[in-house]
Amino acid sequence: MKWHRLISGITASFLLALMVKLGKPNNSTYICFEAEDVTTIEQPMRIAKVEKGETEKVSGNAFVEIPWFKKEKDQPLGKATYKLNISEGGVYYVWVRAYWIHGCGNSVAVAVDDGRPMVITDNTYNRWHWPRSTVQVKLSPGEHTFHLIGTEPGIKIDQIYLTTDRGYVPTGVRTPNYKVNPKQEASQGK
Ligand SMILES: [Ca+2]
C-alpha cells in the first residue's frame, strides 16, 4: 500500500512537472499581416483580388502581384511599404507566402527601414507556398517601415510573417494578427 502511494506520488509529480513544462509560455513573438494591407505601393507592383475559379485558398482573397511582362534591363519593379509598430524587440525571421510563375519570376526582396534588400526565392512554381527563408532582421521596439521590393515580374505575395521563433516554418494560410491599416478593410487597396 505504502509503495503504491509512493509510486502514485512520483507519477503525479512527474505529470505535474510535464504539465508545467508543456504549459510554459512560448516567449517567441510573431507578426502576420496581409501583403495587400499596404501603406503605399508603387507600380508595376499592384494589389489584385482572387478571381472566380481559383482553387487555392488566398488569405483575405487578395494579394500583391507584379504581373508577368518582358522587363527592360534595370527597369524598376515597384515596391510596397508597410508601417509596423513593433512591441517586442528582437531578431525576426521573415517569411512571405508566395506564388511564382516560373524560373524568371520566382523572387522578391524584403528590407526594413534603410536596411539592404534581401532576396527570398526558391524553385516551387504555380502554387502558393512559403519559400524557405533565411532572411532575418533585428528590430527595436517602435515604428519600422517594412518594404517588399520587386526583383522579377510574374510573382504574387499573399501574406508576410515575421517571427522571433527561429525554428518556425509557416505552412498554408496563417491567421493574420496584425493590421497595417486598422481603419481600412484589409482587402481595400490603395
Ligand atoms: Ca492576402
Boltz pocket constraint, residues with backbone or C-beta under 6 A from the ligand:
constraints:
  - pocket:
      binder: B
      contacts: [[A, 34], [A, 35], [A, 36], [A, 58], [A, 59], [A, 60], [A, 61], [A, 62], [A, 63], [A, 157], [A, 158], [A, 159]]
      max_distance: 6.0
